[in-house]
Amino acid sequence: MSSAVNGSSLFVPAYFYPGPLWDKVIHSKPAFVVMNPDNGPGAQPDPNFVKTVAQAQEAGIKILGYIATGYGLENTSKVTEAIFQYDSWYKTDGIFLDQVSSKAEQLEYYQTVADYIRRSNSSSLVAINPGTYPEDMGYMALADMILAFEGSFESYTKIKVPLWTHNFNSSKFVHVVYEVEEIALAHSKVLAAERNAKYAFFTDLKRRDAYTLLPSYFN
């Protein structure tokens, strides 16, 4: 698997419609895939997504439903409605909360949302994307997975990872790195392992295309 550490450690943001790209993703058997029908679950269930999600789950892939939270400003009723829709329409394995704050002031908001996810389905995973390491350790407690780095390869080579990350299991952390040329993949994998991130997604695309297309070396 050239686009991440290996299939069991691959985390794929698949913000595209079912078809050839989803087929490639399912064939690669990543650990997690984030689905995003329409910047959320959409207005109604889509039968093509229903079929594709079921196929992915049959292949042993866990599916997370994308929801933007506006860094704690999105109305919680809208967020909880989207959580309900993902669970009832697509039987997702968890929720991927995007645009997540890492600050103490918004912790209560995210704890409320996480509690709702788990009340709705006790087996659901809670993944959050602050895109950085949280300032408040409460985020580490409320989330099963944290996307703790999201940025370019150049930035990735320079970040300083907090020492406390090694107090947690590596399965807690996800890294998404853009603009990774194929020649730099091996080095990127080493960096992810050194930084205690089990799950990763590397792409040679720029940020604007990183989630809506697959990297050229994906197989």
Helices and strands as residue ranges (DSSP letters): G 7-9, E 11-14, H 20-28, E 32-35, H 47-58, E 62-68, G 70-72, H 76-85, I 86-90, E 94-98, G 104-106, H 107-120, E 125-128, H 138-142, E 145-152, H 153-156, G 163-167, G 170-172, E 173-178, G 182-184, H 185-194, E 199-202, H 207-210
